[in-house]
Amino acid sequence: MRRSLPSPVLLAGVLLAVISAAELTAQAPDRDELARMADEQTRPGMYELAELLAIPNVASDTANIRRNAEWLQAAFQARGFTAEILPTEGNPLVWAERRFEGNDRTILFYAHYDGQPADPAAWDQADPFEPVLKAPHPGEGFEAIPMESLDGEIDPEWRIFARSASDDKAPIVMLLRALDAMEAEGITPGSDIRVILDGEEEAGSPNLPQAIRQYRDRLEADLMLIIDGPRHPSDAPTMRFGARGIMTLRLVTYGPAEPLHSGHYGNWAPNPAQRLASLLASMKDEWGRVTIPGFYDGIEIPSGVRPLLDAVPDDEPGLLRELAIGAPDSVAASLQAAIQYPSLNVRGMGSGWIGADVRTVIPDTAVAEIDVRLVAESDHEHLFELIADHIRGQGFHLLVDESPGLDVRREHPRVAALHRGLAYPAYRTAMDHPQMAWVREAVDEAFQQDAVFVRTSGGTVPISPFVQQLGLPAAGVPTVNPDNNQHSPNENLRVGHFTDGVRTLVSILAR
């Protein structure tokens, strides 16, 4: 049975009383004080997180998305924020703001409250949206323990399992609890705070660019911090100063109008799967380098950046062993260097039937789903044209964003279609940007270990509209455990990482 908490609305009066009674100070706590403050927030924070996790949050479930938005609005209002649910053409944004006397700097925090769909049959619990507290099993894996175990001595190795436990509800609750920790100690944030919570991130944030234009006056700030994603695989405190963008494509090649008997028509009817395989193979060499002319133009890693890339403690030999890879692609000399270049990835293929359904046919079509990861120097429209020109250069009559009719297929020996999906540019903030220097210091000094500072993250977050439209320097401050299974079954949050996340955010907010 899950312990119930007072709703965020009922907490408002109590917290506001604490605010008015406290003698506020801007002095940043030292490491020992940070650890104590974060520890005191772990128990109530985990219960509050469990309450939020129990509200399903798949982007297409608009009724429950609204429940999430209302919960979050109330939670920030309970901390003295002005908070509103901002309509968009899709799911709403949740916006919150709180200002403090004497501050001349504003942070805009970004996170998202929607989550990936979840197949209950693939989870080790009955309902992915009913959070379960689990302890490490003496042998392997985890076993469920009562949620009320949090009332006793807390083991930081415990984990709470639920969809969005790490991606991205936990960081939002960490922020709330960091604010509670500071108010309990009478410490005022050194920055005014604005928060924007996206309800469609896992669906590609299609309405975010327009929403930023519509609500621009509520989003202006001196810097933006993204509290999304896991820490570096080394599990050291982490800060990311950029993220790759993305462009998705669907490439279709065509054969006969309908699948044909391979005995009757083999060697005569062209096979679209074979043509697709050859076409894809023409785009890369044997070591994974894109061979499309101009694909890497304008990409140069400055000599001063190379030591920063080398300082990231990636265990590449260990990663190769874990992933059972004999040798990596050789676009660049290291993983961090490779992420500084755009990539072309075949993320899925389909043609005909396979497995138990296999048939001796020549398929009618073959499909490749492609993602192109962009870097700050990449323009997605330019790369799209390069890819399209390459396909034409391989002898295909190419249609863009439309499918050919039978007349077109009869007229041309080789026919392909290229359909565009979503596209988000990359962003990158200079690691020595003046607005980021104090944040780096806060992340580095929150723990007695060196933080990892990453120039570019491989994953895409929809931050570029903020950077482009508002001119904000932006960086990621990820807090959750690297092995959290985000987007997959059995997503989880390590309890110790919740505590560390509160600690990190207090260190930032107290400066």
Secondary structure, 3 states (H helix, E strand, C coil): CCCCCCCHHHHHHHHHHHHHHCCCECCCCCHHHHHHHHHHHHHHHHHHHHHHHCCCCECCCHHHHHHHHHHHHHHHHCCCCEEEEECCCCCCEEEEEECCCCCCCEEEEEEECCECCCCHHHCCCCCCCCCEEEEECCCCCEEECCHHHHHCCCCCCCEEECCCHHHHHHHHHHHHHHHHHHHHHCECCCCEEEEEEECCHHHCCCCHHHHHHHCHHHHCCCEEEECCCECCCCCCCEEECEECEEEEEEEEEECCCCCEEHHHHCCCCCCHHHHHHHHHHCCECCCCCECCCCCCCCCCCCCCCHHHHHCCCCCHHHHHHHHCCCCCCCCCCCHHHHCCCCEEEEEEEECCCCHHHCCCEECCEEEEEEEEEECCCCCHHHHHHHHHHHHHHCCCEEEECCCCCHHHHHHCCCEEEEEEEEEECCEECCCCCHHHHHHHHHHHHCCCCCCEEECCECCCCCCHHHHHHHCCCEEECCCECCCCCCCCCCCEEEHHHHHHHHHHHHHHHCC
